[in-house]
Amino acid sequence: MALITLDFLPGIDKQDTTKGAERRFIDSNNVRFRYGLPEKVGGWSSLLPDKIVGVVRAQHPFTDLDGNRYVALGTDKFLLLYFEGQLFDITPIKSSLTSSTMATTDESASVTITTSSAHGAKAGDIVQLDSVTLPSGTGLSASNFEDVKFQVITAPSTTTFTITSTAAATATVSTGGSITCKFYEPVGPREQTYGYGWGVGNWGGTIDSAAATTVNEALDASETTITLTSAASFPTAGTILVDSELITYTGKSTNDLTGCTRGALGTTAATHSNGATATNATDFGGWGVAVKADQVELEPGLWSLDNFGQVLVATVANGKTFTWNAGATTPTANRASTSTSSFSTSNNPTASRATLISPTTRHLIHFGTETTIGTASTQDDMFIRFADQEDINTFIPSAVNAAGTQRLQDGTKIVGAIKAKETILIWTDTALYTMKFVGAPFTFGFEQVGTNCGLIGKNAVVEIDGAAFWLSPNGFFMFDGTVKSLPCSVEDFVFDDFDTTKGQQVAAGINNLFTEVIWYYPSSSSSFNNKYVVFNYGEPMRGGVWYTGTESRTSWIDAIVYPKPYGTKYDSSSNGTFPVVVGQSGLGQTKFFEHEVGTDQVNEDGSTTTVSSFVKSYDIDLEQKQRNAQGRASGPKVAGEVFLAMRRFVPDFKTLIGNAKVSLGIKSYPQESDSTTALSPFTINSTTIKKDTRARGRFINVKIENDDSGESWRFGTLRLDVQPDGRR
C-alpha cells in the first residue's frame, strides 16, 4: 500500500485548464488563504439594533481632540454618524419653508401639502415636518406629523407634493393649517442606471413625478379648453399627455385647463375618448428636446467624506460641500451645514464630483467641479479647484493665497481620487494622474503616469503602504511609483459575470490583518453588490493569491479607529428603521457589521446565522511518485496511466472548531462528472484519525466545507491510502 499526499497551492485559479491548474483550487466562498492554507473567514456581528434606511456607500472613521471615535456613514438619502453604539442623523437641510398648508381626502392616507414657494423636491426625497397646525376636520392628529420624516411620494407641481400619513383622514379638507417643511439635501438614486440620449426613460422622452387623472369629456382635435376629472394635482400652467398627444395649457379653473395648445412638442393633435388617461407632463423632455439634468440620474448617490482636523467635510457627488464640527458643544445634536461656525463652506463650489483634504498641506480639493463658483451649469467633469492652505472656504486665486485650478486632459470625467505617500492620485475614466505639492507659485504639480487604466468607480480603489490597488474597466492594476497590471487568476470569471454599467457601486476595502484587498461588485443577475474578489498581496506566490465569494457589502473600512473592520450589507426588499421615515417605499435597509468576530453572523436581535464556507480543488492525478523515508518524491510517475483503488484517507487540519466536511470526487477521465466516494461527505472533527472508504479512478478532487454554526477550520492536506488497480 502507498500513502500519497495531496499537496495544494494557495488561491483560486479559474484561468487555466483543468490539467494546467492541477494542485490549485477552482472555487470557494467565505474562505481566505493564509500562510498558503485555506481557512474559513471570521464571523461578523451586528453593531446596531436598527437597520439603516437606504444603501450605505461611504464610511469614514475619525476621532476628535478628546479621543472620541466616530464613523460617518453616507447613504443615498442621509448622512449619519455612528458614535459608540448609537446612530445620529446629521443630514444637511436643503431648504426650510414655513406657512405650508395641508389637504386631505376622506378615508385616504394620502396628504397633499402646498408650500408658500417652490419646494424643489422630487419623488423619493425626504422632508421633515415641524411646527404643525392641522386644518380642522381632518380626523388626524398633529402628533402624526410633528417632527416626523416623510418620503415624498409625488411632486405634481413646483408648490405641491404628497406624502403618506400613518392614518387615513376622516374627511376631505381642501386646504388649511400651517406647517414648516424642512427638505433634506438630496443625494441620488440607490442604484446606478446606464443610458444616454435615445433609450433614457420613456420612448421619445421622460416624465418626472407624474400625477395622473382622466379626461372628463370626449375631445376633438381642436378643443382649447379641456375638462379633467380632477385637476387638483396639476400645476396652474403646464403640459399634459393624453394618449400620445402632448397638450400645453396656460391656466386652470377648478378642473378645466384653459389656453390649450394642441399637438405640442412635435406630437399630433388627435381625438380622445371620455375617460382617457391624462398625465402631468410639465417636466417632459421630448425627442430632440434637452432633458433636465435632475431627470437623468445615471450614477448612484455617493459621498466624499474626509476630515479637516476634527471637522468632518462631506460632499454630495455632483452637489454641495458641508461640514460638521466634532468639537462643538453637544455635536451630535447638530447637522452638517454649509455655515458651520468657523468652518463655513458657503464660498465652495456647489457642484463637484468628489473632494478630499490634502494630507500634509491641508488644502480642500474639489474634483470635477465648477469653473465659475456657485454656477452649477459650469461644472466641468475634468476641472480641479483647490482652496487656500488651511482655509477651506477661500477658492479664488490671488497673489496672497495658495488657491488654484487645473484641468486634466486624458479622459471624459474624473472618477475618483485618494491620498498616497506625498501625493494625491487622481483617476479619470481612462488615465491616472499624480498631484504633488510643489509650492509657490503653482502650489501643486500634475503628472500623467498611466493610460488605459482608468477607475471603474469612485470607491473601487484603496491605498496601503504607499501602493494603490484598483479595479479598472480593463482589469486590475496597482501603482507603487509605476502603473502595473495585476495578473489575476480569476479575471475572466469576474468580468464575465460583472455588470460593469454599475461600476460606481463597486466597494473596495482593506483587511490589513490578513493582507487582503477586497472588491465587492454586482453580478449580471443583481442590481446591487452580491459578489466579491480578493487579492492577497501578502502571500509569497508570484502574482499574489486571488479568491472569490458571494457575500455582499456596499462599503468597507479597515480596523483604524475601531479594532475590527466594519462592513455594510444592503437588502432592497425590506424597510430600514433608522432614521424613522413614514411612507417609505423602495428605500431598502442596510445592516452594519463588525467583522472578524467569532465564527457566525450575529444579527441585530441577537440571533445567529451560520456563515457557510467551502473550497474545492481541481482534479489531481491519483498516481503520484512514491516518497522515500525523508519525504522526497522518488520513482517514475506516469500521470493517469493506471486506475488506483483507495480504501482510506487521513485528514490534516491545522485548526478545527466543531466539524468540517470532506468530499472526494472521483473520475476516470477529466471531462467526466464527479462520482462521490462511499459515505461522502465525511464529517471530520478534532479527534478524527482516518476515514475508511472505497473508491477507484484516475483523478480526485477535494472539497472542504462547513454548514453549521460554531464551526471554523483551517485545512492542511490529505493523505490517501491507494494501490494500483489495473489499466482498465
LINUR-V448877 format. One record per helix or strand of 3 or more residues. SS is the DSSP state (A for helix, B for strand). FROM is the first residue (numbers start at 1). TO is the last residue. If there is no record, write none. Layout:
SS_FROM_TO / SS_FROM_TO
This chain:
B_2_6 / B_25_29 / B_31_34 / B_37_40 / B_44_46 / B_56_63 / B_69_75 / B_79_83 / B_86_89 / B_93_104 / B_110_114 / B_126_133 / A_142_144 / B_148_151 / B_154_157 / B_160_164 / B_178_184 / B_212_215 / B_226_228 / B_238_242 / B_245_249 / B_251_253 / B_256_258 / B_277_280 / A_293_295 / B_303_308 / B_311_316 / B_321_325 / A_331_333 / B_354_357 / B_364_367 / A_376_378 / B_383_386 / B_404_407 / B_414_420 / B_423_428 / B_431_439 / B_443_451 / B_461_464 / B_467_472 / B_475_479 / B_483_485 / A_491_496 / A_500_505 / B_507_511 / A_512_514 / B_516_521 / B_531_536 / B_545_549 / B_555_557 / B_566_571 / B_589_595 / B_613_617 / B_644_657 / B_660_667 / B_682_684 / B_691_697 / B_699_706 / B_712_724
